[in-house]
Amino acid sequence: MHSRYSGARTPAETRPEPTAGPGLGLRHVAVILDGNRRWAARQGKPSIEGYRRGGAKVHEFLGWCEGAAIPLVTLWPLSQENLNREPEELYGLISVIVKTLHELADSGRWRLRLIGDLDALPRETRQAMRAAAERSSRVDGLGVNIAVAYSGRAELLRAMHRLLGEHTRNGSRRDPAERLDDADVARHIYTTGQPDPDLIIRTSGEQRLSGFMLWQAAFAELHFCPSLWPDFSRADFDRALSAFSGRQRRYGL
């Protein structure tokens, strides 16, 4: 089902050959797609043009990840805080996200999964997003999490609520804190069953996580790129991979 936000679709593209391979140890790359509005302002254009250019960049970026044999990618285009933007701007951003989701599903290359509080979105919008993800569910290719209306704090609160509810339903009289461990929390986060990100990239030069994947980012390597998301290039991507390859991951040891 398409909503008013859907838009046109793009044809499938040729799959690139892997260039980096799994030798880097990258099982999961997550990206904070930052800088779309600043890109538009620098071009003297309205914000919607920055969002459109950022949406087009997603296709290109996923092709690079596919070529690098990275099996899982998480993209964060819309935070819970973004929902407080002016209605016209928010409408434009959401319309681009829906359009991009349907384009990705139509390509037949990537398996989409939505994470975040979709119930915070209008019903027609979340139905359109879920329809795109469902159409891609059987694709045997790169997995792509799309974090929409996402907040790391809200994700952890949701996990705690579910744990307490599970405890109540089981009728246990023991204090749940007595036996709570990492595995219990991991069962109730959005990305349960997936590897935590090995590398988190943030574009636009900002050097903070802004609440992104707070649980999953515990041992992730962080790479802050000065390029705005619409300008993020293959050279920027290669620099991020090169920086990751040069680091020694100690996991606190």
C-alpha positions in Angstrom: 0.0 0.0 0.0 1.3 3.4 -1.0 0.6 6.6 1.0 0.7 10.1 -0.2 4.4 10.1 0.8 5.2 7.2 -1.6 6.5 8.7 -4.8 8.1 7.1 -7.8 10.2 3.9 -7.8 13.6 3.2 -9.3 14.6 0.1 -11.3 16.9 -2.6 -9.8 20.6 -1.9 -10.3 23.5 -4.3 -11.1 25.0 -5.9 -8.0 28.6 -4.8 -7.5 31.4 -7.3 -6.9 32.8 -7.4 -3.4 35.9 -5.3 -3.1 36.8 -5.4 0.6 35.5 -8.8 1.8 34.7 -9.8 5.3 38.4 -9.7 6.3 37.9 -6.4 8.0 35.7 -8.2 10.5 32.8 -5.8 9.8 29.5 -7.5 10.5 27.5 -4.4 11.1 28.0 -0.8 10.1 25.6 1.9 11.5 25.3 5.5 10.1 23.9 8.7 11.5 22.7 10.5 8.3 23.5 14.0 9.4 23.7 17.3 7.5 20.9 17.2 5.0 19.4 20.6 6.0 22.8 22.2 6.2 23.6 20.9 2.7 20.4 22.5 1.4 21.1 25.8 3.2 24.6 26.0 1.6 23.0 25.4 -1.8 20.4 28.1 -1.2 17.7 25.5 -1.5 14.8 24.5 0.8 15.3 21.6 3.3 13.3 19.2 1.2 16.0 19.3 -1.5 18.6 18.2 1.1 16.4 15.3 2.2 15.9 14.2 -1.4 19.6 14.3 -2.1 20.2 12.4 1.2 17.7 9.8 0.1 19.4 9.3 -3.2 22.7 8.9 -1.4 21.3 5.9 0.5 21.2 3.8 -2.7 24.7 4.7 -3.5 26.0 4.0 0.1 24.3 0.6 0.3 25.9 -0.4 -3.0 29.3 0.4 -1.5 28.5 -1.7 1.6 27.3 -4.5 -0.6 30.5 -4.4 -2.6 32.5 -4.5 0.7 30.6 -7.7 1.7 29.2 -6.0 4.9 26.1 -8.1 5.8 24.2 -5.6 7.9 23.7 -1.8 7.9 21.7 0.4 10.1 20.7 3.9 8.9 19.2 6.6 11.1 17.3 9.2 9.1 14.6 10.2 11.7 14.9 10.5 15.5 12.1 10.9 18.0 13.3 14.5 18.5 12.9 15.2 14.8 9.2 14.7 15.2 9.1 18.1 16.9 10.2 19.9 13.7 7.8 22.3 11.9 5.0 20.2 10.3 5.8 21.2 6.7 9.4 20.3 7.1 8.6 17.0 8.9 6.1 16.1 6.2 8.9 16.6 3.6 11.4 14.5 5.5 8.9 11.7 6.1 7.8 11.7 2.4 11.4 11.2 1.3 11.9 8.3 3.8 8.8 6.6 2.5 9.8 7.1 -1.1 13.3 5.8 -0.4 12.0 2.7 1.4 9.8 1.8 -1.5 12.7 2.3 -3.9 14.9 0.1 -1.8 12.3 -2.6 -1.7 11.7 -2.4 -5.4 15.4 -2.9 -6.1 15.1 -6.5 -4.8 18.6 -6.2 -3.5 18.2 -5.4 0.2 16.2 -6.8 3.1 14.6 -4.0 5.1 13.8 -3.9 8.8 12.2 -1.0 10.6 13.3 -0.1 14.1 11.9 2.7 16.3 8.6 3.9 17.5 6.5 3.7 14.4 3.3 4.2 16.4 4.4 7.8 16.8 3.8 8.3 13.0 0.5 8.8 11.2 -1.2 5.4 10.5 -1.0 5.8 6.7 2.7 6.6 6.9 3.6 3.6 9.1 1.5 1.3 6.9 3.4 2.4 3.8 6.7 1.9 5.6 5.8 -1.5 6.8 4.5 -2.5 3.4 7.9 -1.7 1.9 9.7 -3.7 4.5 7.4 -6.6 4.1 8.0 -6.7 0.3 11.7 -7.1 1.0 11.4 -9.7 3.7 12.5 -12.6 1.6 15.4 -10.9 -0.1 18.6 -12.9 0.3 20.9 -9.9 0.5 22.3 -7.1 2.6 20.2 -6.5 5.7 19.2 -2.9 6.2 17.8 -1.5 9.5 16.0 1.8 9.0 15.7 3.6 12.4 12.6 5.8 12.2 11.2 7.8 15.1 14.1 6.2 17.0 15.6 7.1 20.3 18.2 5.0 22.2 16.8 6.0 25.6 13.3 5.1 24.5 14.5 1.7 23.2 16.0 0.9 26.6 12.9 2.0 28.4 10.9 -0.2 26.1 13.2 -3.1 26.9 12.8 -2.5 30.6 9.0 -2.3 30.4 8.9 -5.6 28.4 11.2 -7.3 30.9 9.0 -6.2 33.8 5.9 -7.3 32.0 7.4 -10.7 31.3 8.3 -11.0 35.0 4.7 -10.2 36.0 3.2 -12.7 33.5 5.5 -15.5 34.7 4.2 -14.9 38.2 7.6 -14.9 39.7 7.9 -13.6 43.3 11.6 -12.9 43.0 12.9 -9.4 42.5 13.7 -9.3 38.7 16.9 -7.4 39.4 18.3 -10.4 41.2 18.8 -12.3 38.0 18.8 -9.6 35.3 21.7 -9.8 32.9 22.9 -8.6 29.5 21.1 -11.4 27.6 17.7 -10.4 29.2 18.0 -6.8 27.9 19.4 -7.9 24.5 16.2 -10.0 24.0 14.1 -6.9 24.1 15.9 -4.3 22.1 15.0 -3.6 18.5 18.0 -5.4 17.1 17.7 -8.6 19.0 19.3 -11.5 17.2 21.6 -9.1 15.3 25.3 -8.4 15.9 26.0 -5.1 17.5 27.6 -2.5 15.2 31.3 -2.8 14.8 31.6 0.7 13.2 29.3 3.8 13.7 29.8 6.6 11.2 28.4 10.1 11.7 28.5 12.6 8.9 28.5 16.4 9.0 31.4 16.8 11.5 29.3 16.4 14.7 31.1 14.2 17.2 28.4 12.7 19.4 26.0 9.8 19.2 22.8 11.8 20.1 21.3 8.7 21.8 21.9 6.4 18.8 22.0 2.7 19.7 23.1 3.3 23.3 23.1 -0.4 24.2 24.5 -1.7 21.0 27.3 0.9 20.7 29.2 -0.2 23.8 32.2 -1.5 21.9 31.7 0.1 18.5 34.4 2.0 16.8 33.3 5.6 16.1 34.2 7.5 12.9 33.2 11.1 12.5 33.3 12.4 8.9 33.2 16.1 8.1 31.2 15.7 4.9 27.5 16.4 5.0 25.5 13.3 4.3 24.4 14.3 0.7 28.1 14.9 -0.1 29.4 11.6 1.5 31.6 10.0 -1.1 33.2 6.7 -1.9 36.5 8.2 -0.7 34.8 9.1 2.6 33.5 5.5 2.9 36.9 4.1 2.1 38.6 6.4 4.8 36.1 5.1 7.4 36.9 1.5 6.5 40.6 2.2 6.5 40.4 3.9 9.9 38.5 0.9 11.3 41.1 -1.5 9.9 43.8 0.3 11.7 42.3 0.1 15.2 42.8 -2.7 17.7 39.5 -3.7 19.3 40.1 -4.6 22.9 36.4 -4.9 24.2 37.6 -3.5 27.5 40.3 -6.1 28.0 
